[in-house]
Amino acid sequence: MTRRPLRMCVRCGCTTDSPVLVHEVHAATGPGFNVYACPECAPHYPPQQDPLESFDL
């Protein structure tokens, strides 16, 4: 039996078994973390951007 992920929505605070990744928080020291939203709240977040795109290479 496969267990579905259970996460709390960052916007409404409800728990969901269908979380949508809306943001990845990168940390300079130590591990970063992911921010999830429920499918109803996820469209209210802008698309994720690659942090490396902000550098002129």
N, CA, C and O atoms as a printed pandas DataFrame, in Angstrom:
     atom_number atom_name residue_name chain_id  residue_number  x_coord  y_coord  z_coord
0              1         N          MET        A               1    0.848   -1.189    0.000
1              2        CA          MET        A               1    0.000    0.000    0.000
2              3         C          MET        A               1    0.892    1.250    0.000
3              4         O          MET        A               1    1.812    1.361    0.809
4              5         N          THR        A               2    0.615    2.169   -0.897
5              6        CA          THR        A               2    1.372    3.408   -0.995
6              7         C          THR        A               2    0.691    4.491   -0.167
7              8         O          THR        A               2   -0.517    4.707   -0.263
8              9         N          ARG        A               3    1.487    5.158    0.640
9             10        CA          ARG        A               3    0.958    6.246    1.466
10            11         C          ARG        A               3    1.100    7.561    0.728
11            12         O          ARG        A               3    2.185    7.883    0.244
12            13         N          ARG        A               4    0.029    8.324    0.633
13            14        CA          ARG        A               4    0.058    9.619   -0.046
14            15         C          ARG        A               4    0.669   10.665    0.871
15            16         O          ARG        A               4    0.515   10.589    2.090
16            17         N          PRO        A               5    1.365   11.647    0.291
17            18        CA          PRO        A               5    1.962   12.701    1.129
18            19         C          PRO        A               5    0.872   13.565    1.763
19            20         O          PRO        A               5   -0.166   13.819    1.152
20            21         N          LEU        A               6    1.112   13.999    2.954
21            22        CA          LEU        A               6    0.181   14.862    3.669
22            23         C          LEU        A               6    0.939   16.120    4.060
23            24         O          LEU        A               6    1.905   16.049    4.820
24            25         N          ARG        A               7    0.519   17.261    3.556
25            26        CA          ARG        A               7    1.195   18.530    3.832
26            27         C          ARG        A               7    0.155   19.587    4.213
27            28         O          ARG        A               7   -1.033   19.455    3.918
28            29         N          MET        A               8    0.638   20.635    4.875
29            30        CA          MET        A               8   -0.229   21.752    5.220
30            31         C          MET        A               8   -0.072   22.853    4.177
31            32         O          MET        A               8    1.042   23.165    3.756
32            33         N          CYS        A               9   -1.179   23.431    3.768
33            34        CA          CYS        A               9   -1.170   24.525    2.798
34            35         C          CYS        A               9   -0.670   25.790    3.476
35            36         O          CYS        A               9   -1.138   26.160    4.553
36            37         N          VAL        A              10    0.289   26.450    2.833
37            38        CA          VAL        A              10    0.872   27.666    3.386
38            39         C          VAL        A              10   -0.122   28.833    3.362
39            40         O          VAL        A              10    0.027   29.778    4.135
40            41         N          ARG        A              11   -1.110   28.782    2.507
41            42        CA          ARG        A              11   -2.052   29.901    2.364
42            43         C          ARG        A              11   -3.259   29.766    3.292
43            44         O          ARG        A              11   -3.564   30.691    4.046
44            45         N          CYS        A              12   -3.958   28.608    3.244
45            46        CA          CYS        A              12   -5.193   28.471    4.023
46            47         C          CYS        A              12   -5.007   27.669    5.307
47            48         O          CYS        A              12   -5.879   27.687    6.175
48            49         N          GLY        A              13   -3.872   26.957    5.442
49            50        CA          GLY        A              13   -3.591   26.206    6.655
50            51         C          GLY        A              13   -4.248   24.839    6.728
51            52         O          GLY        A              13   -4.069   24.130    7.718
52            53         N          CYS        A              14   -5.001   24.449    5.711
53            54        CA          CYS        A              14   -5.635   23.129    5.697
54            55         C          CYS        A              14   -4.617   22.072    5.297
55            56         O          CYS        A              14   -3.667   22.358    4.569
56            57         N          THR        A              15   -4.818   20.857    5.773
57            58        CA          THR        A              15   -3.958   19.766    5.336
58            59         C          THR        A              15   -4.519   19.190    4.046
59            60         O          THR        A              15   -5.733   19.152    3.845
60            61         N          THR        A              16   -3.622   18.742    3.176
61            62        CA          THR        A              16   -4.022   18.185    1.894
62            63         C          THR        A              16   -3.191   16.963    1.572
63            64         O          THR        A              16   -2.008   16.897    1.902
64            65         N          ASP        A              17   -3.822   15.988    0.920
65            66        CA          ASP        A              17   -3.075   14.819    0.471
66            67         C          ASP        A              17   -2.696   14.959   -1.005
67            68         O          ASP        A              17   -2.213   14.010   -1.623
68            69         N          SER        A              18   -2.923   16.164   -1.569
69            70        CA          SER        A              18   -2.516   16.479   -2.945
70            71         C          SER        A              18   -1.709   17.777   -2.959
71            72         O          SER        A              18   -2.102   18.730   -3.632
72            73         N          PRO        A              19   -0.591   17.835   -2.232
73            74        CA          PRO        A              19    0.156   19.092   -2.131
74            75         C          PRO        A              19    0.805   19.482   -3.458
75            76         O          PRO        A              19    1.216   18.636   -4.252
76            77         N          VAL        A              20    0.881   20.799   -3.664
77            78        CA          VAL        A              20    1.523   21.369   -4.847
78            79         C          VAL        A              20    2.719   22.188   -4.355
79            80         O          VAL        A              20    2.571   23.062   -3.500
80            81         N          LEU        A              21    3.885   21.904   -4.891
81            82        CA          LEU        A              21    5.088   22.650   -4.523
82            83         C          LEU        A              21    4.992   24.056   -5.118
83            84         O          LEU        A              21    4.933   24.208   -6.338
84            85         N          VAL        A              22    4.976   25.084   -4.263
85            86        CA          VAL        A              22    4.845   26.459   -4.756
86            87         C          VAL        A              22    6.110   27.280   -4.572
87            88         O          VAL        A              22    6.256   28.339   -5.182
88            89         N          HIS        A              23    7.039   26.796   -3.725
89            90        CA          HIS        A              23    8.255   27.571   -3.493
90            91         C          HIS        A              23    9.327   26.673   -2.889
91            92         O          HIS        A              23    9.033   25.811   -2.061
92            93         N          GLU        A              24   10.559   26.880   -3.303
93            94        CA          GLU        A              24   11.707   26.205   -2.703
94            95         C          GLU        A              24   12.557   27.267   -2.036
95            96         O          GLU        A              24   13.010   28.205   -2.691
96            97         N          VAL        A              25   12.776   27.125   -0.737
97            98        CA          VAL        A              25   13.573   28.087    0.008
98            99         C          VAL        A              25   14.991   27.541    0.088
99           100         O          VAL        A              25   15.219   26.478    0.666
100          101         N          HIS        A              26   15.943   28.265   -0.489
101          102        CA          HIS        A              26   17.348   27.869   -0.469
102          103         C          HIS        A              26   18.032   28.543    0.712
103          104         O          HIS        A              26   17.766   29.706    1.016
104          105         N          ALA        A              27   18.897   27.815    1.361
105          106        CA          ALA        A              27   19.610   28.339    2.521
106          107         C          ALA        A              27   21.106   28.373    2.234
107          108         O          ALA        A              27   21.642   27.469    1.593
108          109         N          ALA        A              28   21.769   29.405    2.704
109          110        CA          ALA        A              28   23.212   29.523    2.507
110          111         C          ALA        A              28   23.961   28.488    3.340
111          112         O          ALA        A              28   24.988   27.962    2.912
112          113         N          THR        A              29   23.447   28.203    4.514
113          114        CA          THR        A              29   24.058   27.180    5.361
114          115         C          THR        A              29   22.964   26.196    5.750
115          116         O          THR        A              29   21.888   26.603    6.187
116          117         N          GLY        A              30   23.227   24.939    5.598
117          118        CA          GLY        A              30   22.246   23.919    5.959
118          119         C          GLY        A              30   21.240   23.684    4.846
119          120         O          GLY        A              30   21.292   24.328    3.797
120          121         N          PRO        A              31   20.331   22.761    5.085
121          122        CA          PRO        A              31   19.360   22.424    4.054
122          123         C          PRO        A              31   18.272   23.488    3.933
123          124         O          PRO        A              31   17.940   24.164    4.907
124          125         N          GLY        A              32   17.730   23.625    2.746
125          126        CA          GLY        A              32   16.583   24.495    2.533
126          127         C          GLY        A              32   15.308   23.721    2.826
127          128         O          GLY        A              32   15.350   22.657    3.444
128          129         N          PHE        A              33   14.188   24.247    2.387
129          130        CA          PHE        A              33   12.930   23.538    2.597
130          131         C          PHE        A              33   11.948   23.901    1.492
131          132         O          PHE        A              33   12.127   24.887    0.778
132          133         N          ASN        A              34   10.915   23.089    1.367
133          134        CA          ASN        A              34    9.891   23.294    0.354
134          135         C          ASN        A              34    8.629   23.850    0.993
135          136         O          ASN        A              34    8.332   23.556    2.151
136          137         N          VAL        A              35    7.889   24.652    0.239
137          138        CA          VAL        A              35    6.634   25.233    0.682
138          139         C          VAL        A              35    5.533   24.683   -0.217
139          140         O          VAL        A              35    5.645   24.713   -1.442
140          141         N          TYR        A              36    4.480   24.186    0.398
141          142        CA          TYR        A              36    3.398   23.550   -0.344
142          143         C          TYR        A              36    2.085   24.302   -0.166
143          144         O          TYR        A              36    1.885   25.016    0.817
144          145         N          ALA        A              37    1.195   24.125   -1.143
145          146        CA          ALA        A              37   -0.148   24.672   -1.079
146          147         C          ALA        A              37   -1.120   23.595   -1.533
147          148         O          ALA        A              37   -0.725   22.637   -2.196
148          149         N          CYS        A              38   -2.371   23.748   -1.184
149          150        CA          CYS        A              38   -3.395   22.823   -1.665
150          151         C          CYS        A              38   -3.710   23.177   -3.123
151          152         O          CYS        A              38   -3.393   24.284   -3.557
152          153         N          PRO        A              39   -4.313   22.285   -3.875
153          154        CA          PRO        A              39   -4.600   22.561   -5.288
154          155         C          PRO        A              39   -5.469   23.806   -5.511
155          156         O          PRO        A              39   -5.366   24.449   -6.556
156          157         N          GLU        A              40   -6.313   24.148   -4.551
157          158        CA          GLU        A              40   -7.172   25.331   -4.698
158          159         C          GLU        A              40   -6.394   26.635   -4.506
159          160         O          GLU        A              40   -6.701   27.636   -5.152
160          161         N          CYS        A              41   -5.395   26.631   -3.627
161          162        CA          CYS        A              41   -4.624   27.843   -3.341
162          163         C          CYS        A              41   -3.409   28.004   -4.246
163          164         O          CYS        A              41   -2.925   29.123   -4.418
164          165         N          ALA        A              42   -2.908   26.933   -4.822
165          166        CA          ALA        A              42   -1.676   26.972   -5.619
166          167         C          ALA        A              42   -1.715   27.983   -6.770
167          168         O          ALA        A              42   -0.694   28.622   -7.026
168          169         N          PRO        A              43   -2.834   28.162   -7.475
169          170        CA          PRO        A              43   -2.838   29.148   -8.573
170          171         C          PRO        A              43   -2.604   30.593   -8.122
171          172         O          PRO        A              43   -2.323   31.454   -8.956
172          173         N          HIS        A              44   -2.715   30.871   -6.831
173          174        CA          HIS        A              44   -2.512   32.225   -6.315
174          175         C          HIS        A              44   -1.036   32.575   -6.148
175          176         O          HIS        A              44   -0.708   33.706   -5.788
176          177         N          TYR        A              45   -0.135   31.616   -6.405
177          178        CA          TYR        A              45    1.297   31.837   -6.286
178          179         C          TYR        A              45    1.913   32.016   -7.660
179          180         O          TYR        A              45    1.523   31.326   -8.601
180          181         N          PRO        A              46    2.873   32.933   -7.799
181          182        CA          PRO        A              46    3.549   33.093   -9.098
182          183         C          PRO        A              46    4.411   31.872   -9.384
183          184         O          PRO        A              46    4.791   31.162   -8.453
184          185         N          PRO        A              47    4.725   31.615  -10.633
185          186        CA          PRO        A              47    5.581   30.470  -10.955
186          187         C          PRO        A              47    6.960   30.608  -10.305
187          188         O          PRO        A              47    7.462   31.715  -10.111
188          189         N          GLN        A              48    7.555   29.472   -9.976
189          190        CA          GLN        A              48    8.888   29.484   -9.372
190          191         C          GLN        A              48    9.913   29.965  -10.378
191          192         O          GLN        A              48    9.796   29.720  -11.578
192          193         N          GLN        A              49   10.920   30.654   -9.867
193          194        CA          GLN        A              49   12.018   31.110  -10.710
194          195         C          GLN        A              49   13.301   30.418  -10.273
195          196         O          GLN        A              49   13.492   30.140   -9.089
196          197         N          ASP        A              50   14.154   30.148  -11.206
197          198        CA          ASP        A              50   15.450   29.569  -10.904
198          199         C          ASP        A              50   16.332   30.677  -10.322
199          200         O          ASP        A              50   16.540   31.692  -10.986
200          201         N          PRO        A              51   16.857   30.514   -9.102
201          202        CA          PRO        A              51   17.671   31.581   -8.509
202          203         C          PRO        A              51   18.926   31.893   -9.313
203          204         O          PRO        A              51   19.448   33.004   -9.223
204          205         N          LEU        A              52   19.416   30.948  -10.091
205          206        CA          LEU        A              52   20.617   31.194  -10.874
206          207         C          LEU        A              52   20.342   32.080  -12.103
207          208         O          LEU        A              52   21.275   32.615  -12.700
208          209         N          GLU        A              53   19.068   32.232  -12.477
209          210        CA          GLU        A              53   18.746   33.087  -13.613
210          211         C          GLU        A              53   18.970   34.566  -13.322
211          212         O          GLU        A              53   19.071   35.372  -14.246
212          213         N          SER        A              54   19.047   34.926  -12.045
213          214        CA          SER        A              54   19.246   36.330  -11.690
214          215         C          SER        A              54   20.685   36.788  -11.854
215          216         O          SER        A              54   20.966   37.984  -11.789
216          217         N          PHE        A              55   21.601   35.845  -12.066
217          218        CA          PHE        A              55   23.008   36.188  -12.275
218          219         C          PHE        A              55   23.301   36.383  -13.751
219          220         O          PHE        A              55   22.790   35.648  -14.596
220          221         N          ASP        A              56   24.121   37.370  -14.057
221          222        CA          ASP        A              56   24.592   37.560  -15.420
222          223         C          ASP        A              56   25.834   36.688  -15.609
223          224         O          ASP        A              56   26.891   36.966  -15.042
224          225         N          LEU        A              57   25.697   35.656  -16.395
225          226        CA          LEU        A              57   26.829   34.756  -16.604
226          227         C          LEU        A              57   27.447   34.989  -17.956
227          228         O          LEU        A              57   28.418   34.322  -18.314
